[in-house]
Structures are given as C-alpha cells and as structure tokens.
Amino acid sequence: MAVLELTDKPFFADKNRAFWNLHSAGWAGAVILRAASGIAQGQPVSFLVPILISAVTGYSITLLLSVIYRFLIGQRPFITWSLTFVSVSLATIGYAYLDVWVLQTIRDGVDETPFAQLWLAAIYINSVLLAAWSALYYAINYFVRAEEQADQMMRLEAQATSAQLTMLRYQLNPHFLFNTLNSISTLVLLKQTEQANAMLSRLSSFLRFTLINEAAAKVPLTQEIETLKLYLDIEKMRFEERLRTFFTIEPAVKDALVPSLLLQPLVENAIKYAVTPKEEGADISVVAQLVGQRVRITVSDTGPGLQPGQQDSSLSTGVGMANTRERLSQAYGEDQRFEHYVKAAGGFEVLLELPYQTGIMVGEDNQAGAKSQGKISA
C-alpha cells in the first residue's frame, strides 16, 4: 500500500504513514474480533496468547507480501494474478504451520487433536484472512491509482485549455499588427510623418497595455473597454470620421471579469464588414448590462449586414468570430451564449452572455507587476 496517495485527503498525504496506519489498524481489528469471539464462546483468558502470536506472525507475513505486491502491481495482469495466487498459497501454508505449532506448544498435553487436522483448519482460516488482506491491498491501490490518473488528466486538460486560450489570444495580434503596420507604411510613403508617428505612439500604448496581461487571464470589463478604446484610437487614424463609436456600460458590470481582449476581434470584424465597405462609414456600439446573474454584451454596427445571396455562416467563419466563440467555449464551457444576427433596421449585431464574476483571478498579481514596470518604462 506504499502507493497510497490522495492529494485531497491529508490522511493519504504521506504514503508510508498511510500504509502503516491501515496495516496496523487492520491487524488490530482482526485481534479484537477473534478475542471477542473467543470470549463470547467462554474461552479462558490464556487463549489470547496464541491469538496475539498469530497476529504478530500475520503482521510480518503481510509485510513481506506488500513488498511482493508492490512489484507485481505494475506487471501484466496474468503475471500479477498468477504470482499473487502463488504468494498467497505459500504464505497461507507457512502461516498455518506456525499457528498450529505455536498452539500445540502452548497446549502441550492438553489438546490431543492431530497436527494435520489443526493444520487444515488453520489453512482455511488463514487463507481467507490473507486473501481478504490481498484483495483490500489491490483494491485500495487500484482505486488510488485511478484517482491519481483522473487528477493528472484534469491537470493536463487544464494545461491544454490554458494553451488553447493562449494560442487564441496570440492569434489576434499578428492579424491586427499587419493592418496597422501596413497603414503606417502607407503614411510613411505619403510622407505624412506626423500621422505615422501618432499611430506608432498609439500602437505602442496598445501593445504595452495588452502584453502585460496573461493570455488566459480575465480582466475587469472597464480595463477591457479601455484596451478597446486604445485599439479604436489607432483605427480612427485610418478611417477618421467614417468610424464612429459609442459605449454604454452599466455601472453594475464595470467590475465584471471577462477574458482579456475578448471584444477587440468583434470590433475589428465590424470595422472590416461595416465601416470599410461604406463610403460614409458606420456606427459601432458596445453595450454591456447585467441581466440576472449574467453579463450581456452586444457589439453592433450600422453596416450593410448580409448582402443578397450571402449566407449567414460566411460571417462566422472569419478569424474574429470563430476566435471569440472558441475562447468563450474554452473559458466557460456550456455556461455562455454567443449569437449573431442581422438587425431589423439594418446592420449586424453580436451578443455575448457570460457568468457574472468578480474578484482576483489567477495572474492578476503578475499583471499588476507588469503594469508597474510598464509605467516605469514609459
């Protein structure tokens, strides 16, 4: 039982201690049970001596069996069970022989029962005892191994989820940087250095703000909106008056935690499909409100929406929409809502619903440290 370990139970935190406690308690219970049975049958007190000697013998024999089982438990099933059967059989024969020898030595001249008869009876009793001990040993160890494997799988799944969230987060930056750097390059070619410098400055602020956050972290909605506004400041350098933004954030949800950079790809999607195609541009609105115990966020635009013959699914296959849907699924499982549709008055709208959460999330201490470093470097 040296492999016993359950991280969620202090009793099993120390594998050796758990084995000795269970092993000792088991044999103590066996002694108590046999003593109580003998007393109930009117046996003299002296009958306790062979019982105690038998318990010490069994205690020692099962210690040897535990060493054997520790090796056998990792072998192929056929080897494990066949050698276990052989070990229990040999241990039972030897245990029974010692028990009968001790009994006849103590009761010399009192009990005339033949040695062979007592030995057969002892083999039956001890085989049941050792078989039960062996079954419990394997049962507990296999159960604990299954628990450890389940815990390991949960840790691996958590690591995979974190890695997936990180990949999805970092997938956004190259996509955004390409467009921004291309615009800066165009401004430089047109010798509009003042605008190019302004865009570079805003891009630096945006990247500093986003890179201090861990990819899988959650941030307050106010911080998410602030990051989004930094992004929009850059885009407004490109589109000027064609890009018009409006924010309606209820006070009740300002501290609600959301995945970092959750809204940026949705707004980028709106700019691509609503602002870019129309000469007069479009309005983009972000609304956040508390509905029961859930945060509802909508990102809508006044763009053309779906064109005749265009399938609704085509808009959901872009990087931004697919990325956001996958991040919500990774972060909240089924406990989230993601929908998009064409508004009756025209334009496109994306609706998000996620659990209302507040407090300190894992990684916020690192974010705070990064913020202070960012302020110093700035």
N, C-alpha and C positions, 0 to 999 in steps of 0.2 A: 504494500500500500504506500510505498515511498513516492509514488507519482501523484498522490492525492493533492489537489490544489484547486481551490475555488477562490478567485480574487474578490468575490463579493461577500465572502464569509470569513471573518477573522479566524475561526477555528481551523480552517484549511490553509491559512496563510503560510504556515510553516509545515512543510510536507512530512518531515521526520517527526515533529511533535504530534501531528495528526495521526500518524501510524501508531506511535507508541500509546497514545491515549485510547484509540479504538481497540488496539490489540489487548491492552491491559484490561480495559473495561469489559471486553468480550469474555475473557477467561475468568475474570472476577464474577461476571454474571453466571457463567457455567458452574463455578464452585458453589455459589449461593443457591442455584437451582437444585443441584444434586444434594446439597446439605439439607435443604428444606424438604426435599422428597424423602431423604433417609429419616429425618426427624419425624415426619408425618407417619412413617411406617414403624416407628418405635425402635429404631436402631440405637445402640449405645453411642455415647459421645466418641468413643475410640474409633468409630468408623470414619470420622473426619480425617484421620491421619492418612489413609490411603487415597482419599479424595484430594487432599492438598498435594500429596506427592504426584498423583496423576495429573493434576492441573499444572504443576511446575514442569512435568515431562512434556505435556501437550503444548505448553507455552514455548518451550525450547524447540520442539519439533516444528511447530508452525513458523517460528522464526527462520528455520532452515528452509522451509517451503517458500516463505516470502522471497528469499534470495533466489530460489529457482524460478519462481513465478515472474519475478522482475525481469529475468532474461527471456522467459518463454512468451510473455505477453506481446512482445514485438515480433514474434515469428509468424510463419504461415499457420492458418487455423489447424491444419492436420497435425503439424508438429506440436503446436501448443496443446491441443486437447489430448493427443496420444501420450505425450510425455507427462502431462498433468495427471492423467489416469494412472500411469506407472508410478509416478511420485507418490500419489495418494495411497495407492495399494501398498507400496513398500513401507511408507510411513505408518500406515494402519497396522500392518503385521508387526513391525517393531514396537509401536506404541502399545499394542495389545499384549505383547510378550512381556514388556516391562511392567505393565499394570498387574498382570497375573503373578509375576514373580514377586513383586512387592507385596501383593495381597497375601500370598501363601507364606511369605517370610514373616509377616506380622501375625498371621493367624496359624502359625505352625502348631499342628496337633489339635487345632480346634475345628477347622473345616477340612473334611475329607473328600471334597469334590475333586474329581480328576483334573489334572492340569489342562488337558486337551479340551475338556468341556468348558472350563472357565475361559480358556483362550479363544474358543469360537464365539462365546458370548461377548467377550471384550472386543473381538474383531468387528462384530456387528455394531456395537455401541460406538466404538471409536471411528469406524468408517463413516457413520452418519455425522459424527461431530466434525471430522476433518473435511468431509465433503461439503458440509454446510459452511465451514470456515473458508474453504477454497472458493465456493460459489459466491460468497459475500465479497471476498477479495477481488475476484474478477469483475463482479457486477459493479462495485463501487468504482474501481479503476476505469472500467469502460465508460461508465456514466460521466466521470470527471473528465476523461479524455474527450468525450463528445461535447461537454460543456466548454472545454478549452478550445476545441476546434470551432464551436459556434462563436465564441468570443473573438477568436482570431479572424473568422470570416467577417464578423461585424466590423472589426478594425480595418480589415482590407477593403470592405465596402465603403467605409467612411473615408479612407485614403483615396479610393478610386473616385468617390463623389467630389472630394476636395480637388483632386487633379482635374476632373472634368470641369468643375467650376472655374478653375484657374485657366484651363485651355479656352473656355468660352469667353472669359473676361479678356484674355490677351488677344483673342481673335479680333476684337474690336479695334484696338489701337492701330495696327497696320492699315486697316481699311480707312480709318479716319485720317491717319497721317498722310497717306497717299494723296487724298483730295486736298488737304491743307497745304502740303509741300508743293503740290502742283500749282496751286493758286499763288503761293509765294514766288515760285519760279516765274510765273507769268508776270507778276508785278515787277520783279527784278528786270525781266526782259523789256518791259514797258518803261523802265527807269522810274517807276513810282516807288522810290526807296522809302519814303515816309510811311506809306501804307504797308509796305513789306515789313518794315521794322516794327510797326504797330502789331501786325499779325504775328510776327515771330515772338514778340513780347507776350501776347495773349496765349499763344501756343505754349510757351514756356510755363506760364502760370497754370494752364490747364493740365499739362503733363505733371508738374510738381504736385498738383492737388490730387491727381488720380494715382500716381505711383506710390504715394505714401500709404495708400490703403491696400491691405491684403486682398488678393483676388477673390478669395472665398468669404471675405468679411461682409458684415451687414453694417450699414451706417444709418444715422438718423435721416429722416426724409428732408429736413432742412439742409443738411450737408449735401444730399443728393441733388436737390434743387440748385444749390449754389454751384456745384460742379457743372450742372446742366447749363446754367447761365454763362459760365466761362466758355463752354463749348459754343453756345449761341453767339457770344461776342465775336468769336472767330468767324462763324458763318455769316454774320451780319457784315463783316468786312467784304465778303464776296457778293452778297445779294443786296446789301444796303436796304432801301425802303421796300424791296419786294418781300422781305422776310419780316413778318410782324408776329410777335409772341405775346401771350397772355398767361398769367399764372393765377390760379385760385386755390390756395392751400388753407384748409380749415385749421385753426389753432389746435384742435384736438388730435391731429395726426402729425404735427410738426416733429414730435419726438419718436414717431413710429420707425422701427428699423426695417430697412429694405436692402436687398443685395446691392452692393456698390456698382455704379454705372448701369443700373437697370433701365433707366429711361432714355439714356443717350442714343442707343440704336433705334428706338422708336421715333424719336425726333429726327434723327438722321434719315430714317425711312420717309417721314413726312416731307422733309426738305427735298428729297430725291423725286418723290412722286407727286407732290403738290406744288411746291414753290418753283422748282426748275422748269416744268413744262409750261407754266403760265407766264405770259409777259408781265402781267400786273402782280405776279407773286401770289401769296396766300397767307392766311392767318393760321397760326398754330397755337392751340390752347392746351394747357396742362391743368387738370382739376384733380384735387385729392380731398377725400372726405371720409369720415368714419361712418360705417354702416353696421350697426350692431357691434360685434367684436372683430370686425374686419375692416381693412383699409382698402378703399376703392379708388383707383387712379385711372383717369381717362386721358388719352392723348389724341386730340382730334385736329383736323385741318379743314380748310375750305377749298381744297384742290378739286380736281375733276373726278375723283373717285374712280369707280370702274368704268372703263370705256365700253361701248357696244361690242359684244363678241368677246370681251376679256373675261376670263374665268376668275372667280373669287380666289381660287387656290394659288393663282400666279403671284399674288401679292404676299402670300405667306411663305413662299419659297426663298425669299431673299435672306441675306445673312442676318439682318437686324431682327426680323420677325422670328425666324427659326431659332436664333440665338437666345432671344428673350424667353420664348416658350420653353426651351430646354433648360435654361437657368432656373426658371420657376419650378420646373418639374424636379430638378436636382435638389433645390433648396427646400421645397415644401411637399414633394410627392403629390398626392391627390388633393391635399388641402390648399388648393389655389384655383384660380379661374383666369383664363386667358381667352378673350374673344376679340374679333374684329369684324367690322361691317361698314356698309355704306350708309351714311346718314340720309334721312328723307329729304332734307334741304340741300343735299349735295355735300361732297367731301367724304372723308374717311375717318373712322374712329377706332381706336384700340382700347379695350377695357381690361384692367388688371384688378384682381382681388386676391389679397393675401392676409394671413392672420395678423392681428394687431399685436405687435411685440415691442417692448421697450426694455431698457436696461443695458448692461455692459455685455457685449458679445466678445467671443474669443478673438483676439487680435487687436482689440481697441487700445490696449496698452502700447503695443508696437506702433499703432497708428499715431498715438499721442507723442511718442518719442520721435517718430519721423516728422511730425508737424513741427516740433521744436527745432529739429535740425533744419527743416526747410526754411523756417523763419530766420535762423542764423545765417544760412547760406544766401538768403535773399538780401 
